[in-house]
Amino acid sequence: MKHKFFLALPLLLSACSTGSSIQNSSLEVHSMGLDRAILYADCTTIVCTDGFANDGDIWMTDIPMDQIISGDFDNGQIIHLQVLWTPVAGKTPLASTSTNVTIKHIIISDGVVGVYGGGGYCWKYGNPKDGMQLAIEEATVSIKEQQAQFDDLLSPATMVGTITSVPNREIAKQIAYAVDRIIQ
């Protein structure tokens, strides 16, 4: 029997905290398929860190951090946004047809994993040292990997919204390690 991650939506909306009230997200994933499903990324753990050869990384999740650390969770989502370059008037493209952010979106539903990937254009404000805000303009995502029982209700899809993050390298590493365990 296939599990549908929308059945676990109340669990996906569970909140967790890193001790700061300035992080938030209005990020949404809109399916362009027949069902036109919408998945809200209501993550309250949203942190940024400097990236390797890029302009910064944002890690976000709705899974409580104690569960991220222990690896004991069956439902939730983790999103990794990599800012490749920052738009600068007169020096870089300032069009939504450019790509300056890559996306990895992991959805776990009843222990079954689906990994979405894609990219698009974002406006970046701030920096990884002081905190970053991204305004994403209809980036595209689709399923890249999935376990046999994962029912993809989104592909193809667009991601749109604004994310505000706080700097925290330690939490970013903990979320990244959890992703490595999930999609080995």
Buried (B, 14 or more C-beta within 10 A) or exposed (E): EEBBBBEBBEBBBBEBEBEBEEBBBBBBBBBEEEEEBEBBBBBBBBBBBBBEEBBBBBBBBBBBBEBBEEEEBEBBBBBBBBBBBBBEEEEEEEEBEBBBBBBBBBBBBBEBBBBBBBBBBBBBEBBBEEBBBBBBBEBBBEBBEBBEBBBBBBBBBBBBBBBBBBBBEEBBEBBBEBBEEBBE
